[in-house]
């Protein structure tokens, strides 16, 4: 089941909801805070996990113990 992000136009609450694949064409969900049935689906990015790629700032630094 995909996870979608929504925002409520009534109270401004942002929330996530797991949606069955048969309901992925729906653009609205009920707000868990105020019950507004017209919370709009937001565009979101995919989450990426794993340590295969590292940015240069997080890469380990090699220190030479010998003289040049």
N, C-alpha and C positions, 0 to 999 in steps of 0.2 A: 504494500500500500504506500503510495506517495505521501509525503509530508508537505503540506502547503502552508504558507504564511498569509494571514488575513489582518485587516485593520477595520475597526468599527467606526463608521461615520458619526455615530451618536456620542460615544464616550471616549473615542480615540485609542481604545485598547488594542495593542498588537498581540496576536496569539497565533499558535500553530495548531494544525489539525491533521490527523491521519485520515485520508479519504480513500474509500474503496475504489478500485479501478473502474467499476461501473458508474461511479459518480464523478469522475475527474473532469467532465465537461461542465460541471456546475461552477459558477463564478462567485457564489455567495455561500456564507455559513453563518450560523447563529453565534453571536458574541457570548462567551461564557460569563462576562461581567454584568452586562445589562440586558441580555436576551434579544437584542436587535437582530432580526433574521437577515439583514442586508449588509453584513460585513463583507467587504470586497477583497478578493484574492489579490495578493501582491506578487510582483516579479521578484524572484529570489535566485540566489546562486547555488550551485551544487557544493556540498561539503566534500572536502578531500581529506583523507587521512592517510597516514603512513609516513615513513621517514626516508623514502627513496630519493627525494630531491631536497637539497638544502640551499638556502640563500647564502650569499657570500658572507654576510654578517654573522651567520650562525655556524659557519664552518670552523673546525678546530684549527688553531694556529700551530705550525711546527716551529719548534725552537731548536736551533743547533747548539749542541753542547761543546763542539770542537772549535778550534780557532780557524780562521780563514787563512 
